Amino acid sequence: MVFLPGLTFAQTSATSSRYQPATIMQVKPHQSGGISTPGEAVYEVSVKVNGTIYVVLTKSPPEGTILYATGRELLVRVGENTITWNDILGQSHEVPIISRGPVADSSKSQTE
C-alpha cells in the first residue's frame, strides 16, 4: 500500500508525457479586457483530443495563419493545465487550457 500513490503518480505522468493526435475544431479571437502588446492578437483555439474538447489561449504566429487552421491535425501533449505542441520548425509551444469538456454527440439529435 505504501507504493500505491507512487504508482498512480507514475501512470498520470506517463499519460500526460506522450503526444496524441488532435484536431483543431475552432479558432476565434479572444475577447479580453486588455491585451498586453498592442497589435498582438490572442485567440481561443478549440482542440479535440480523443473524446475531449480543450480550449486554449494562444498568440497568433507572425505569419497569421492560425485563423485558417480549423480542421488541421497535429500532435499534442495534454498536461494538467496546459497543452504543448511543436510547430513546423520543431519549436515547442505550451499554452494554457482555459476550459475542457466532452465532445458533443451530434448524431443523436439528427436521428431522433
Secondary structure, DSSP 4 states (H G I P E B T S, - for coil): -TTHHHHHHHHHHHHHTS-EEEEEEEEEE---S--SSTT--EEEEEEEETTEEEEEEEEPPTT-GGGG-TT-EEEEEE-SSEEEEE-TTS-EEEEEEEEEEEPP-HHHHHH-
